[in-house]
Amino acid sequence: MRKYSISIIVAAIALMAFSFPVPAFSEMKDMPMKGHGDGHGKTMEMGPMEKMGDMMGMCIKHADMMGLSDDQVMKMKPVHTEMQKKQARFKADKKIAEIELMEIMEVKDFDLEKASAAVKNIADIKTAHHLEMLKGMKEMRTNLTDEQYKKMKKMMPMSMKMGEKKPAKKMMMKK
């Protein structure tokens, strides 16, 4: 029984170690971390919810091409603005939760229960955000006719249609 619980703890620690990008020797606070600034990996983190916010902005920007009426645009703008605000809050809340997790893990013998709770908190923040973005997308799409929805789908970049996160890498691999 003791061997089983130790291996679960080791597996959980290994999972957390590989789940969070923590630079080696992060306790060396005075050393510069080249290439690990705030913008590092930003495009890799952009998921379908963020892309949909961009898509909504694109629809508003290209309202004429999509055949949107002034009334439709006026209904979409506040939804888009609200989605942008929620996106900003989500990023801030997620970053704070990740910093809190790093604080917990800073010591050699960190509290696994506290770390697990912090990981769950991050997952809860992501889930709540995704549900909010889905509500916004649903609201936005109810303002579109079937024909406008088809035009929006055609305007959508291939990476959004296929759910790819890094289309440039696939393009490089084909060469």
Secondary structure, DSSP 8 states (H G I E B T S, - for coil): -HHHHHHHHHHHHHHHHHHS---TTTT-TTS--TT-STTTTHHHH--HHHHHHHHHHHHHHTHHHHT--HHHHHHHHHHHHHHHHHHHHHHHHHHHHHHHHHHHHTSTT--HHHHHHHHHHHHHHHHHHHHHHHHHHHHHHHTS-HHHHHHHHHHS-HHHHTT-S-HHHHHHHH-
